Amino acid sequence: MKKTASTDFDIVIVGGGIVGAAMACTLKKLPLRVALVDRILHDPTNIPYLKEPHKFDPRVSALTAASINLFIDLGVWEFINDMRCCSYQKMEVWDADGTGQIHFSAENIKQPSLGTIVENSIINTALYSSLNNTENVELLAPVDIEGLSIIQHGDDFRAELTTKNKKVLTTTLVIAADGTNSRIRDMAQFKIREWDYEHQALVTTVRTELPHEHRALQRFIDTGPLAFLPLLPAADSQDQHYSSVVWSSVFDRSQQIVEMTDEQFKIELALNIEHRLGKIEAIDQRFSFPLRQRHAIDYFRSNIVLIGDAAHTIHPLAGQGVNLGLLDVGTLSCELARGLGAGRNLADAVVLNRYQRKRIGHNLGMMCLMEGFKYLFAEQALPARWLRNIGMNGLDSVSVVKNHLARRAMGLDW
């Protein structure tokens, strides 16, 4: 990336995670001066993949076909594939309180896989590697943004960002990709709707007795869903005994799980996934964090536009969070290029409204679907459990509907 002392840009992206870095990559061929600002300087040498052969990042993403296609277009997918990732061809979803179950298969929808599990640190390393060869993108990190104002500049308006060390960055457009607790969103006074899921998510990596066989597993328990996502220790590895675990549960149950010893946790985890992968032979460090749903009522105002978790935060039970953010990236970059081609200002409301119109409905639809799933499987009344199991088994037998749902979740039909 370009290294200068510039303070004036066409676009400033705040947030250098997966979504922000991907946004910067999409802009590298446009005739724009772009800054990518983050509180942390990404160190590509300090990731689990490079430390130990069987050390994994506890935070992973279940990338859909749409996200993978974006990374192919950006020229970073080969880099990710050469490091390590694990595609899954089957997914089993079942209800803990009955016989209801659904089986998804890549073969049935004529796709090579249903998705691919990749560690977040590997995705970021691939994106930053691509940006290293970019002339029009400047990385500003570690930099904290502490102030935001909109100023008149001739007939137009520009944004001023003030850093912690009092440096002022001016730009036509601010793209907020700074996550669920976005400071840019708060400083710009975007209105949001939010509610507490009353769930805590626990993530870790485990080694299992039986191979995962490129299957993802998800069991819906009354206290919250448990997912096993397949991993491979190396790109060419045949060792299918590692999985990333995401266990979402109500606070009391989550506290019990967090306080367990490693041996207790291994037994409890195997029991709750119904021993489908045999014994849990080893576990990595456990991490937990609270879950809240947030959604901005508008995705843009004045010279500021929101993408990714800054615009919408979703329950992790379907692994859709980063995929929705990457769909935001693809849509916004297309609309900015379209606007430039028509001679429009980057912050033109026409340009930004096209982005919002294309993304807000899809994001809300996915959020409502996940919310519905959460409450459906939390309901323990006998009639609800009976209907739930009948419905799951009925859906499993109607391949046309089931396969359509799978394609939508993969970002192929939306």
Sequence and secondary structure as in RCSB ss.txt:
>XXXX:A:sequence
MKKTASTDFDIVIVGGGIVGAAMACTLKKLPLRVALVDRILHDPTNIPYLKEPHKFDPRVSALTAASINLFIDLG
VWEFINDMRCCSYQKMEVWDADGTGQIHFSAENIKQPSLGTIVENSIINTALYSSLNNTENVELLAPVDIEGLSI
IQHGDDFRAELTTKNKKVLTTTLVIAADGTNSRIRDMAQFKIREWDYEHQALVTTVRTELPHEHRALQRFIDTGP
LAFLPLLPAADSQDQHYSSVVWSSVFDRSQQIVEMTDEQFKIELALNIEHRLGKIEAIDQRFSFPLRQRHAIDYF
RSNIVLIGDAAHTIHPLAGQGVNLGLLDVGTLSCELARGLGAGRNLADAVVLNRYQRKRIGHNLGMMCLMEGFKY
LFAEQALPARWLRNIGMNGLDSVSVVKNHLARRAMGLDW
>XXXX:A:secstr
 B     EEEEEEE  SHHHHHHHHHTTTSS  EEEE SS   TTSSHHHH TT   S EEEE HHHHHHHHHHT
 HHHHHHH  EEESEEEEEETTSS EEEEETGGGT S SEEEEEHHHHHHHHHHHHTT SSEEEE S  EEEEEE
EEETTEEEEEEEETTS EEEEEEEEE   TT HHHHHTT  EEEEEEEEEEEEEEEEESS  TTEEEEEEETTEE
EEEEEE SSTT     EEEEEEEEEHHHHHHHHHS HHHHHHHHHHHTTTTT  EEEE   EEEEEEEEEES SE
ETTEEE GGGTEE  GGGS HHHHHHHHHHHHHHHHHHHHHTT  TT HHHHHHHHHHHHHHHHHHHHHHHHHHH
HHH   HHHHHHHHHHHHHHHH HHHHHHHHHHHTTS  
